[in-house]
Structure formats: C-alpha cells, structure tokens
Amino acid sequence: MKNGICPKCNGREIYHTSSKRNMQEAVALTHGVFSKGAIPNKYVCARCGYLEYYLPVQEHIDLLRENWERVS
C-alpha cells in the first residue's frame, strides 16, 4: 500500500498516518512490564477498509526479531 495501491482490491484511494497522538496503537516489541514499544506507520484503503501497519525504524524491527516468534 506504500505505493498507493491496495493489494486486496486494487483501490487507489489510500490514506497514511504516522501520528503519535494515539499511543494505544504502539506495538510492544519486547515482553515484560517495561516493554519497548514502537509507533507504526499506518495505511488504509478507503475503498475496502484494508489496513496495513509498518515499523519505520530498523532498530524496532531488530527488537521484534529478538523477541517475537517467527512464523514457519
């Protein structure tokens, strides 16, 4: 969706935000009470409602690799 095209419906009315106003959308990257969180960039298709989140900081992706289970 970063390219402005929805992968689900091929819609081209895509909206984006990386706002930190809504902190409850933070992704917990590590486990525990003091887990580190990241604010993802969000993309949504106005045609079908499909939503994608992306982590924009490589350090956050690296923490995710260390602390989450990989799907096999």
mmCIF file of the N, C-alpha and C atoms, coordinates in Angstrom:
data_MODEL
# 
_entry.id   MODEL 
# 
loop_
_atom_site.group_PDB 
_atom_site.id 
_atom_site.type_symbol 
_atom_site.label_atom_id 
_atom_site.label_alt_id 
_atom_site.label_comp_id 
_atom_site.label_asym_id 
_atom_site.label_entity_id 
_atom_site.label_seq_id 
_atom_site.pdbx_PDB_ins_code 
_atom_site.Cartn_x 
_atom_site.Cartn_y 
_atom_site.Cartn_z 
_atom_site.occupancy 
_atom_site.B_iso_or_equiv 
_atom_site.pdbx_formal_charge 
_atom_site.auth_seq_id 
_atom_site.auth_comp_id 
_atom_site.auth_asym_id 
_atom_site.auth_atom_id 
_atom_site.pdbx_PDB_model_num 
ATOM 1   N N  . MET A 1 1  ? 0.819   -1.192  0.000  1.00 0.00 ? 1  MET A N  1 
ATOM 2   C CA . MET A 1 1  ? 0.000   0.000   0.000  1.00 0.00 ? 1  MET A CA 1 
ATOM 3   C C  . MET A 1 1  ? 0.858   1.250   0.000  1.00 0.00 ? 1  MET A C  1 
ATOM 4   N N  . LYS A 1 2  ? 2.114   1.108   0.341  1.00 0.00 ? 2  LYS A N  1 
ATOM 5   C CA . LYS A 1 2  ? 3.009   2.258   0.318  1.00 0.00 ? 2  LYS A CA 1 
ATOM 6   C C  . LYS A 1 2  ? 3.086   2.877   -1.074 1.00 0.00 ? 2  LYS A C  1 
ATOM 7   N N  . ASN A 1 3  ? 2.754   2.100   -2.089 1.00 0.00 ? 3  ASN A N  1 
ATOM 8   C CA . ASN A 1 3  ? 2.811   2.596   -3.463 1.00 0.00 ? 3  ASN A CA 1 
ATOM 9   C C  . ASN A 1 3  ? 1.494   3.243   -3.901 1.00 0.00 ? 3  ASN A C  1 
ATOM 10  N N  . GLY A 1 4  ? 0.514   3.330   -2.990 1.00 0.00 ? 4  GLY A N  1 
ATOM 11  C CA . GLY A 1 4  ? -0.751  3.973   -3.311 1.00 0.00 ? 4  GLY A CA 1 
ATOM 12  C C  . GLY A 1 4  ? -1.790  3.053   -3.929 1.00 0.00 ? 4  GLY A C  1 
ATOM 13  N N  . ILE A 1 5  ? -1.514  1.745   -3.927 1.00 0.00 ? 5  ILE A N  1 
ATOM 14  C CA . ILE A 1 5  ? -2.453  0.770   -4.488 1.00 0.00 ? 5  ILE A CA 1 
ATOM 15  C C  . ILE A 1 5  ? -2.746  -0.301  -3.437 1.00 0.00 ? 5  ILE A C  1 
ATOM 16  N N  . CYS A 1 6  ? -4.003  -0.579  -3.208 1.00 0.00 ? 6  CYS A N  1 
ATOM 17  C CA . CYS A 1 6  ? -4.399  -1.595  -2.243 1.00 0.00 ? 6  CYS A CA 1 
ATOM 18  C C  . CYS A 1 6  ? -4.151  -2.990  -2.819 1.00 0.00 ? 6  CYS A C  1 
ATOM 19  N N  . PRO A 1 7  ? -3.456  -3.867  -2.087 1.00 0.00 ? 7  PRO A N  1 
ATOM 20  C CA . PRO A 1 7  ? -3.201  -5.216  -2.592 1.00 0.00 ? 7  PRO A CA 1 
ATOM 21  C C  . PRO A 1 7  ? -4.437  -6.115  -2.563 1.00 0.00 ? 7  PRO A C  1 
ATOM 22  N N  . LYS A 1 8  ? -5.483  -5.717  -1.877 1.00 0.00 ? 8  LYS A N  1 
ATOM 23  C CA . LYS A 1 8  ? -6.695  -6.535  -1.770 1.00 0.00 ? 8  LYS A CA 1 
ATOM 24  C C  . LYS A 1 8  ? -7.724  -6.218  -2.852 1.00 0.00 ? 8  LYS A C  1 
ATOM 25  N N  . CYS A 1 9  ? -7.933  -4.922  -3.138 1.00 0.00 ? 9  CYS A N  1 
ATOM 26  C CA . CYS A 1 9  ? -8.992  -4.555  -4.081 1.00 0.00 ? 9  CYS A CA 1 
ATOM 27  C C  . CYS A 1 9  ? -8.490  -3.692  -5.241 1.00 0.00 ? 9  CYS A C  1 
ATOM 28  N N  . ASN A 1 10 ? -7.206  -3.408  -5.262 1.00 0.00 ? 10 ASN A N  1 
ATOM 29  C CA . ASN A 1 10 ? -6.585  -2.528  -6.271 1.00 0.00 ? 10 ASN A CA 1 
ATOM 30  C C  . ASN A 1 10 ? -7.100  -1.098  -6.201 1.00 0.00 ? 10 ASN A C  1 
ATOM 31  N N  . GLY A 1 11 ? -7.711  -0.720  -5.082 1.00 0.00 ? 11 GLY A N  1 
ATOM 32  C CA . GLY A 1 11 ? -8.160  0.652   -4.895 1.00 0.00 ? 11 GLY A CA 1 
ATOM 33  C C  . GLY A 1 11 ? -6.970  1.605   -4.854 1.00 0.00 ? 11 GLY A C  1 
ATOM 34  N N  . ARG A 1 12 ? -7.205  2.837   -5.237 1.00 0.00 ? 12 ARG A N  1 
ATOM 35  C CA . ARG A 1 12 ? -6.128  3.830   -5.293 1.00 0.00 ? 12 ARG A CA 1 
ATOM 36  C C  . ARG A 1 12 ? -6.387  5.030   -4.386 1.00 0.00 ? 12 ARG A C  1 
ATOM 37  N N  . GLU A 1 13 ? -7.354  4.891   -3.479 1.00 0.00 ? 13 GLU A N  1 
ATOM 38  C CA . GLU A 1 13 ? -7.609  5.960   -2.509 1.00 0.00 ? 13 GLU A CA 1 
ATOM 39  C C  . GLU A 1 13 ? -7.050  5.500   -1.158 1.00 0.00 ? 13 GLU A C  1 
ATOM 40  N N  . ILE A 1 14 ? -5.742  5.669   -1.001 1.00 0.00 ? 14 ILE A N  1 
ATOM 41  C CA . ILE A 1 14 ? -5.018  5.190   0.172  1.00 0.00 ? 14 ILE A CA 1 
ATOM 42  C C  . ILE A 1 14 ? -4.672  6.382   1.058  1.00 0.00 ? 14 ILE A C  1 
ATOM 43  N N  . TYR A 1 15 ? -4.879  6.216   2.350  1.00 0.00 ? 15 TYR A N  1 
ATOM 44  C CA . TYR A 1 15 ? -4.548  7.263   3.325  1.00 0.00 ? 15 TYR A CA 1 
ATOM 45  C C  . TYR A 1 15 ? -3.474  6.730   4.263  1.00 0.00 ? 15 TYR A C  1 
ATOM 46  N N  . HIS A 1 16 ? -2.660  7.641   4.796  1.00 0.00 ? 16 HIS A N  1 
ATOM 47  C CA . HIS A 1 16 ? -1.493  7.273   5.595  1.00 0.00 ? 16 HIS A CA 1 
ATOM 48  C C  . HIS A 1 16 ? -1.363  8.191   6.798  1.00 0.00 ? 16 HIS A C  1 
ATOM 49  N N  . THR A 1 17 ? -0.896  7.632   7.905  1.00 0.00 ? 17 THR A N  1 
ATOM 50  C CA . THR A 1 17 ? -0.529  8.444   9.061  1.00 0.00 ? 17 THR A CA 1 
ATOM 51  C C  . THR A 1 17 ? 0.586   7.745   9.830  1.00 0.00 ? 17 THR A C  1 
ATOM 52  N N  . SER A 1 18 ? 1.426   8.557   10.444 1.00 0.00 ? 18 SER A N  1 
ATOM 53  C CA . SER A 1 18 ? 2.444   8.035   11.361 1.00 0.00 ? 18 SER A CA 1 
ATOM 54  C C  . SER A 1 18 ? 2.323   8.780   12.684 1.00 0.00 ? 18 SER A C  1 
ATOM 55  N N  . SER A 1 19 ? 1.120   9.300   12.945 1.00 0.00 ? 19 SER A N  1 
ATOM 56  C CA . SER A 1 19 ? 0.858   10.125  14.117 1.00 0.00 ? 19 SER A CA 1 
ATOM 57  C C  . SER A 1 19 ? 1.130   9.378   15.413 1.00 0.00 ? 19 SER A C  1 
ATOM 58  N N  . LYS A 1 20 ? 1.711   10.073  16.365 1.00 0.00 ? 20 LYS A N  1 
ATOM 59  C CA . LYS A 1 20 ? 1.964   9.503   17.689 1.00 0.00 ? 20 LYS A CA 1 
ATOM 60  C C  . LYS A 1 20 ? 0.889   9.927   18.686 1.00 0.00 ? 20 LYS A C  1 
ATOM 61  N N  . ARG A 1 21 ? -0.178  10.566  18.196 1.00 0.00 ? 21 ARG A N  1 
ATOM 62  C CA . ARG A 1 21 ? -1.243  11.031  19.087 1.00 0.00 ? 21 ARG A CA 1 
ATOM 63  C C  . ARG A 1 21 ? -1.947  9.893   19.798 1.00 0.00 ? 21 ARG A C  1 
ATOM 64  N N  . ASN A 1 22 ? -2.151  8.779   19.129 1.00 0.00 ? 22 ASN A N  1 
ATOM 65  C CA . ASN A 1 22 ? -2.889  7.661   19.707 1.00 0.00 ? 22 ASN A CA 1 
ATOM 66  C C  . ASN A 1 22 ? -1.889  6.588   20.144 1.00 0.00 ? 22 ASN A C  1 
ATOM 67  N N  . MET A 1 23 ? -1.329  6.734   21.326 1.00 0.00 ? 23 MET A N  1 
ATOM 68  C CA . MET A 1 23 ? -0.267  5.842   21.801 1.00 0.00 ? 23 MET A CA 1 
ATOM 69  C C  . MET A 1 23 ? -0.743  4.409   22.019 1.00 0.00 ? 23 MET A C  1 
ATOM 70  N N  . GLN A 1 24 ? -2.050  4.166   22.154 1.00 0.00 ? 24 GLN A N  1 
ATOM 71  C CA . GLN A 1 24 ? -2.510  2.805   22.361 1.00 0.00 ? 24 GLN A CA 1 
ATOM 72  C C  . GLN A 1 24 ? -2.287  1.941   21.126 1.00 0.00 ? 24 GLN A C  1 
ATOM 73  N N  . GLU A 1 25 ? -1.915  2.538   20.013 1.00 0.00 ? 25 GLU A N  1 
ATOM 74  C CA . GLU A 1 25 ? -1.606  1.773   18.814 1.00 0.00 ? 25 GLU A CA 1 
ATOM 75  C C  . GLU A 1 25 ? -0.137  1.357   18.765 1.00 0.00 ? 25 GLU A C  1 
ATOM 76  N N  . ALA A 1 26 ? 0.615   1.624   19.816 1.00 0.00 ? 26 ALA A N  1 
ATOM 77  C CA . ALA A 1 26 ? 2.013   1.214   19.868 1.00 0.00 ? 26 ALA A CA 1 
ATOM 78  C C  . ALA A 1 26 ? 2.109   -0.306  19.857 1.00 0.00 ? 26 ALA A C  1 
ATOM 79  N N  . VAL A 1 27 ? 3.115   -0.829  19.183 1.00 0.00 ? 27 VAL A N  1 
ATOM 80  C CA . VAL A 1 27 ? 3.353   -2.266  19.105 1.00 0.00 ? 27 VAL A CA 1 
ATOM 81  C C  . VAL A 1 27 ? 4.391   -2.622  20.165 1.00 0.00 ? 27 VAL A C  1 
ATOM 82  N N  . ALA A 1 28 ? 4.049   -3.527  21.088 1.00 0.00 ? 28 ALA A N  1 
ATOM 83  C CA . ALA A 1 28 ? 5.011   -3.972  22.104 1.00 0.00 ? 28 ALA A CA 1 
ATOM 84  C C  . ALA A 1 28 ? 6.046   -4.864  21.435 1.00 0.00 ? 28 ALA A C  1 
ATOM 85  N N  . LEU A 1 29 ? 7.312   -4.463  21.506 1.00 0.00 ? 29 LEU A N  1 
ATOM 86  C CA . LEU A 1 29 ? 8.370   -5.198  20.826 1.00 0.00 ? 29 LEU A CA 1 
ATOM 87  C C  . LEU A 1 29 ? 9.056   -6.213  21.729 1.00 0.00 ? 29 LEU A C  1 
ATOM 88  N N  . THR A 1 30 ? 9.040   -5.962  23.041 1.00 0.00 ? 30 THR A N  1 
ATOM 89  C CA . THR A 1 30 ? 9.653   -6.883  23.997 1.00 0.00 ? 30 THR A CA 1 
ATOM 90  C C  . THR A 1 30 ? 8.617   -7.261  25.035 1.00 0.00 ? 30 THR A C  1 
ATOM 91  N N  . HIS A 1 31 ? 8.900   -8.294  25.790 1.00 0.00 ? 31 HIS A N  1 
ATOM 92  C CA . HIS A 1 31 ? 7.972   -8.795  26.806 1.00 0.00 ? 31 HIS A CA 1 
ATOM 93  C C  . HIS A 1 31 ? 8.279   -8.152  28.152 1.00 0.00 ? 31 HIS A C  1 
ATOM 94  N N  . GLY A 1 32 ? 7.305   -8.101  29.028 1.00 0.00 ? 32 GLY A N  1 
ATOM 95  C CA . GLY A 1 32 ? 7.522   -7.601  30.375 1.00 0.00 ? 32 GLY A CA 1 
ATOM 96  C C  . GLY A 1 32 ? 6.819   -6.280  30.629 1.00 0.00 ? 32 GLY A C  1 
ATOM 97  N N  . VAL A 1 33 ? 6.893   -5.839  31.878 1.00 0.00 ? 33 VAL A N  1 
ATOM 98  C CA . VAL A 1 33 ? 6.211   -4.632  32.312 1.00 0.00 ? 33 VAL A CA 1 
ATOM 99  C C  . VAL A 1 33 ? 6.773   -3.393  31.620 1.00 0.00 ? 33 VAL A C  1 
ATOM 100 N N  . PHE A 1 34 ? 8.086   -3.350  31.423 1.00 0.00 ? 34 PHE A N  1 
ATOM 101 C CA . PHE A 1 34 ? 8.723   -2.181  30.824 1.00 0.00 ? 34 PHE A CA 1 
ATOM 102 C C  . PHE A 1 34 ? 9.114   -2.476  29.380 1.00 0.00 ? 34 PHE A C  1 
ATOM 103 N N  . SER A 1 35 ? 8.175   -2.994  28.626 1.00 0.00 ? 35 SER A N  1 
ATOM 104 C CA . SER A 1 35 ? 8.478   -3.354  27.245 1.00 0.00 ? 35 SER A CA 1 
ATOM 105 C C  . SER A 1 35 ? 8.664   -2.103  26.398 1.00 0.00 ? 35 SER A C  1 
ATOM 106 N N  . LYS A 1 36 ? 9.551   -2.213  25.418 1.00 0.00 ? 36 LYS A N  1 
ATOM 107 C CA . LYS A 1 36 ? 9.785   -1.116  24.483 1.00 0.00 ? 36 LYS A CA 1 
ATOM 108 C C  . LYS A 1 36 ? 8.716   -1.187  23.402 1.00 0.00 ? 36 LYS A C  1 
ATOM 109 N N  . GLY A 1 37 ? 8.176   -0.042  23.045 1.00 0.00 ? 37 GLY A N  1 
ATOM 110 C CA . GLY A 1 37 ? 7.130   -0.010  22.038 1.00 0.00 ? 37 GLY A CA 1 
ATOM 111 C C  . GLY A 1 37 ? 7.535   0.832   20.838 1.00 0.00 ? 37 GLY A C  1 
ATOM 112 N N  . ALA A 1 38 ? 6.833   0.649   19.743 1.00 0.00 ? 38 ALA A N  1 
ATOM 113 C CA . ALA A 1 38 ? 7.086   1.402   18.522 1.00 0.00 ? 38 ALA A CA 1 
ATOM 114 C C  . ALA A 1 38 ? 5.757   1.872   17.951 1.00 0.00 ? 38 ALA A C  1 
ATOM 115 N N  . ILE A 1 39 ? 5.754   3.060   17.367 1.00 0.00 ? 39 ILE A N  1 
ATOM 116 C CA . ILE A 1 39 ? 4.571   3.596   16.718 1.00 0.00 ? 39 ILE A CA 1 
ATOM 117 C C  . ILE A 1 39 ? 4.675   3.279   15.230 1.00 0.00 ? 39 ILE A C  1 
ATOM 118 N N  . PRO A 1 40 ? 3.800   2.412   14.720 1.00 0.00 ? 40 PRO A N  1 
ATOM 119 C CA . PRO A 1 40 ? 3.881   2.049   13.306 1.00 0.00 ? 40 PRO A CA 1 
ATOM 120 C C  . PRO A 1 40 ? 3.261   3.099   12.394 1.00 0.00 ? 40 PRO A C  1 
ATOM 121 N N  . ASN A 1 41 ? 3.738   3.153   11.166 1.00 0.00 ? 41 ASN A N  1 
ATOM 122 C CA . ASN A 1 41 ? 3.067   3.922   10.114 1.00 0.00 ? 41 ASN A CA 1 
ATOM 123 C C  . ASN A 1 41 ? 1.861   3.100   9.679  1.00 0.00 ? 41 ASN A C  1 
ATOM 124 N N  . LYS A 1 42 ? 0.737   3.772   9.454  1.00 0.00 ? 42 LYS A N  1 
ATOM 125 C CA . LYS A 1 42 ? -0.498  3.076   9.120  1.00 0.00 ? 42 LYS A CA 1 
ATOM 126 C C  . LYS A 1 42 ? -0.999  3.523   7.748  1.00 0.00 ? 42 LYS A C  1 
ATOM 127 N N  . TYR A 1 43 ? -1.459  2.557   6.964  1.00 0.00 ? 43 TYR A N  1 
ATOM 128 C CA . TYR A 1 43 ? -2.031  2.809   5.642  1.00 0.00 ? 43 TYR A CA 1 
ATOM 129 C C  . TYR A 1 43 ? -3.390  2.128   5.590  1.00 0.00 ? 43 TYR A C  1 
ATOM 130 N N  . VAL A 1 44 ? -4.396  2.834   5.064  1.00 0.00 ? 44 VAL A N  1 
ATOM 131 C CA . VAL A 1 44 ? -5.729  2.240   4.949  1.00 0.00 ? 44 VAL A CA 1 
ATOM 132 C C  . VAL A 1 44 ? -6.321  2.578   3.580  1.00 0.00 ? 44 VAL A C  1 
ATOM 133 N N  . CYS A 1 45 ? -7.017  1.615   3.029  1.00 0.00 ? 45 CYS A N  1 
ATOM 134 C CA . CYS A 1 45 ? -7.698  1.784   1.751  1.00 0.00 ? 45 CYS A CA 1 
ATOM 135 C C  . CYS A 1 45 ? -9.107  2.294   2.029  1.00 0.00 ? 45 CYS A C  1 
ATOM 136 N N  . ALA A 1 46 ? -9.470  3.433   1.443  1.00 0.00 ? 46 ALA A N  1 
ATOM 137 C CA . ALA A 1 46 ? -10.801 3.996   1.651  1.00 0.00 ? 46 ALA A CA 1 
ATOM 138 C C  . ALA A 1 46 ? -11.868 3.253   0.853  1.00 0.00 ? 46 ALA A C  1 
ATOM 139 N N  . ARG A 1 47 ? -11.452 2.419   -0.066 1.00 0.00 ? 47 ARG A N  1 
ATOM 140 C CA . ARG A 1 47 ? -12.421 1.659   -0.867 1.00 0.00 ? 47 ARG A CA 1 
ATOM 141 C C  . ARG A 1 47 ? -12.913 0.419   -0.127 1.00 0.00 ? 47 ARG A C  1 
ATOM 142 N N  . CYS A 1 48 ? -11.973 -0.374  0.416  1.00 0.00 ? 48 CYS A N  1 
ATOM 143 C CA . CYS A 1 48 ? -12.381 -1.637  1.054  1.00 0.00 ? 48 CYS A CA 1 
ATOM 144 C C  . CYS A 1 48 ? -12.091 -1.689  2.555  1.00 0.00 ? 48 CYS A C  1 
ATOM 145 N N  . GLY A 1 49 ? -11.320 -0.736  3.076  1.00 0.00 ? 49 GLY A N  1 
ATOM 146 C CA . GLY A 1 49 ? -11.033 -0.703  4.506  1.00 0.00 ? 49 GLY A CA 1 
ATOM 147 C C  . GLY A 1 49 ? -9.818  -1.507  4.938  1.00 0.00 ? 49 GLY A C  1 
ATOM 148 N N  . TYR A 1 50 ? -9.125  -2.123  3.985  1.00 0.00 ? 50 TYR A N  1 
ATOM 149 C CA . TYR A 1 50 ? -7.931  -2.905  4.333  1.00 0.00 ? 50 TYR A CA 1 
ATOM 150 C C  . TYR A 1 50 ? -6.905  -1.988  4.990  1.00 0.00 ? 50 TYR A C  1 
ATOM 151 N N  . LEU A 1 51 ? -6.245  -2.485  6.049  1.00 0.00 ? 51 LEU A N  1 
ATOM 152 C CA . LEU A 1 51 ? -5.315  -1.693  6.847  1.00 0.00 ? 51 LEU A CA 1 
ATOM 153 C C  . LEU A 1 51 ? -3.980  -2.417  6.962  1.00 0.00 ? 51 LEU A C  1 
ATOM 154 N N  . GLU A 1 52 ? -2.882  -1.692  6.782  1.00 0.00 ? 52 GLU A N  1 
ATOM 155 C CA . GLU A 1 52 ? -1.535  -2.246  6.961  1.00 0.00 ? 52 GLU A CA 1 
ATOM 156 C C  . GLU A 1 52 ? -0.752  -1.359  7.915  1.00 0.00 ? 52 GLU A C  1 
ATOM 157 N N  . TYR A 1 53 ? 0.086   -1.978  8.734  1.00 0.00 ? 53 TYR A N  1 
ATOM 158 C CA . TYR A 1 53 ? 0.986   -1.275  9.647  1.00 0.00 ? 53 TYR A CA 1 
ATOM 159 C C  . TYR A 1 53 ? 2.419   -1.606  9.240  1.00 0.00 ? 53 TYR A C  1 
ATOM 160 N N  . TYR A 1 54 ? 3.315   -0.613  9.331  1.00 0.00 ? 54 TYR A N  1 
ATOM 161 C CA . TYR A 1 54 ? 4.737   -0.815  9.031  1.00 0.00 ? 54 TYR A CA 1 
ATOM 162 C C  . TYR A 1 54 ? 5.577   -0.191  10.134 1.00 0.00 ? 54 TYR A C  1 
ATOM 163 N N  . LEU A 1 55 ? 6.614   -0.892  10.556 1.00 0.00 ? 55 LEU A N  1 
ATOM 164 C CA . LEU A 1 55 ? 7.564   -0.324  11.503 1.00 0.00 ? 55 LEU A CA 1 
ATOM 165 C C  . LEU A 1 55 ? 8.630   0.430   10.709 1.00 0.00 ? 55 LEU A C  1 
ATOM 166 N N  . PRO A 1 56 ? 8.757   1.749   10.909 1.00 0.00 ? 56 PRO A N  1 
ATOM 167 C CA . PRO A 1 56 ? 9.662   2.545   10.098 1.00 0.00 ? 56 PRO A CA 1 
ATOM 168 C C  . PRO A 1 56 ? 11.112  2.564   10.579 1.00 0.00 ? 56 PRO A C  1 
ATOM 169 N N  . VAL A 1 57 ? 11.396  2.053   11.772 1.00 0.00 ? 57 VAL A N  1 
ATOM 170 C CA . VAL A 1 57 ? 12.743  2.140   12.351 1.00 0.00 ? 57 VAL A CA 1 
ATOM 171 C C  . VAL A 1 57 ? 13.372  0.746   12.403 1.00 0.00 ? 57 VAL A C  1 
ATOM 172 N N  . GLN A 1 58 ? 14.534  0.583   11.790 1.00 0.00 ? 58 GLN A N  1 
ATOM 173 C CA . GLN A 1 58 ? 15.197  -0.724  11.731 1.00 0.00 ? 58 GLN A CA 1 
ATOM 174 C C  . GLN A 1 58 ? 15.486  -1.283  13.122 1.00 0.00 ? 58 GLN A C  1 
ATOM 175 N N  . GLU A 1 59 ? 15.840  -0.435  14.083 1.00 0.00 ? 59 GLU A N  1 
ATOM 176 C CA . GLU A 1 59 ? 16.100  -0.894  15.454 1.00 0.00 ? 59 GLU A CA 1 
ATOM 177 C C  . GLU A 1 59 ? 14.875  -1.599  16.027 1.00 0.00 ? 59 GLU A C  1 
ATOM 178 N N  . HIS A 1 60 ? 13.687  -1.092  15.709 1.00 0.00 ? 60 HIS A N  1 
ATOM 179 C CA . HIS A 1 60 ? 12.455  -1.710  16.199 1.00 0.00 ? 60 HIS A CA 1 
ATOM 180 C C  . HIS A 1 60 ? 12.218  -3.065  15.532 1.00 0.00 ? 60 HIS A C  1 
ATOM 181 N N  . ILE A 1 61 ? 12.539  -3.180  14.271 1.00 0.00 ? 61 ILE A N  1 
ATOM 182 C CA . ILE A 1 61 ? 12.413  -4.458  13.567 1.00 0.00 ? 61 ILE A CA 1 
ATOM 183 C C  . ILE A 1 61 ? 13.393  -5.473  14.158 1.00 0.00 ? 61 ILE A C  1 
ATOM 184 N N  . ASP A 1 62 ? 14.595  -5.032  14.492 1.00 0.00 ? 62 ASP A N  1 
ATOM 185 C CA . ASP A 1 62 ? 15.585  -5.918  15.112 1.00 0.00 ? 62 ASP A CA 1 
ATOM 186 C C  . ASP A 1 62 ? 15.112  -6.416  16.473 1.00 0.00 ? 62 ASP A C  1 
ATOM 187 N N  . LEU A 1 63 ? 14.507  -5.535  17.285 1.00 0.00 ? 63 LEU A N  1 
ATOM 188 C CA . LEU A 1 63 ? 13.958  -5.956  18.584 1.00 0.00 ? 63 LEU A CA 1 
ATOM 189 C C  . LEU A 1 63 ? 12.844  -6.969  18.401 1.00 0.00 ? 63 LEU A C  1 
ATOM 190 N N  . LEU A 1 64 ? 12.028  -6.758  17.402 1.00 0.00 ? 64 LEU A N  1 
ATOM 191 C CA . LEU A 1 64 ? 10.952  -7.687  17.105 1.00 0.00 ? 64 LEU A CA 1 
ATOM 192 C C  . LEU A 1 64 ? 11.531  -9.064  16.770 1.00 0.00 ? 64 LEU A C  1 
ATOM 193 N N  . ARG A 1 65 ? 12.586  -9.104  15.959 1.00 0.00 ? 65 ARG A N  1 
ATOM 194 C CA . ARG A 1 65 ? 13.237  -10.377 15.609 1.00 0.00 ? 65 ARG A CA 1 
ATOM 195 C C  . ARG A 1 65 ? 13.747  -11.112 16.848 1.00 0.00 ? 65 ARG A C  1 
ATOM 196 N N  . GLU A 1 66 ? 14.247  -10.368 17.803 1.00 0.00 ? 66 GLU A N  1 
ATOM 197 C CA . GLU A 1 66 ? 14.805  -10.973 19.020 1.00 0.00 ? 66 GLU A CA 1 
ATOM 198 C C  . GLU A 1 66 ? 13.729  -11.477 19.979 1.00 0.00 ? 66 GLU A C  1 
ATOM 199 N N  . ASN A 1 67 ? 12.552  -10.886 19.940 1.00 0.00 ? 67 ASN A N  1 
ATOM 200 C CA . ASN A 1 67 ? 11.560  -11.159 20.989 1.00 0.00 ? 67 ASN A CA 1 
ATOM 201 C C  . ASN A 1 67 ? 10.263  -11.813 20.540 1.00 0.00 ? 67 ASN A C  1 
ATOM 202 N N  . TRP A 1 68 ? 9.984   -11.839 19.263 1.00 0.00 ? 68 TRP A N  1 
ATOM 203 C CA . TRP A 1 68 ? 8.758   -12.465 18.772 1.00 0.00 ? 68 TRP A CA 1 
ATOM 204 C C  . TRP A 1 68 ? 9.087   -13.816 18.153 1.00 0.00 ? 68 TRP A C  1 
ATOM 205 N N  . GLU A 1 69 ? 8.061   -14.666 18.053 1.00 0.00 ? 69 GLU A N  1 
ATOM 206 C CA . GLU A 1 69 ? 8.233   -15.964 17.399 1.00 0.00 ? 69 GLU A CA 1 
ATOM 207 C C  . GLU A 1 69 ? 8.033   -15.812 15.893 1.00 0.00 ? 69 GLU A C  1 
ATOM 208 N N  . ARG A 1 70 ? 8.929   -16.416 15.126 1.00 0.00 ? 70 ARG A N  1 
ATOM 209 C CA . ARG A 1 70 ? 8.810   -16.378 13.680 1.00 0.00 ? 70 ARG A CA 1 
ATOM 210 C C  . ARG A 1 70 ? 7.802   -17.419 13.204 1.00 0.00 ? 70 ARG A C  1 
ATOM 211 N N  . VAL A 1 71 ? 6.990   -17.058 12.257 1.00 0.00 ? 71 VAL A N  1 
ATOM 212 C CA . VAL A 1 71 ? 6.029   -17.993 11.657 1.00 0.00 ? 71 VAL A CA 1 
ATOM 213 C C  . VAL A 1 71 ? 6.779   -18.862 10.668 1.00 0.00 ? 71 VAL A C  1 
ATOM 214 N N  . SER A 1 72 ? 6.604   -20.170 10.818 1.00 0.00 ? 72 SER A N  1 
ATOM 215 C CA . SER A 1 72 ? 7.346   -21.066 9.908  1.00 0.00 ? 72 SER A CA 1 
ATOM 216 C C  . SER A 1 72 ? 6.436   -21.714 8.892  1.00 0.00 ? 72 SER A C  1 
# 
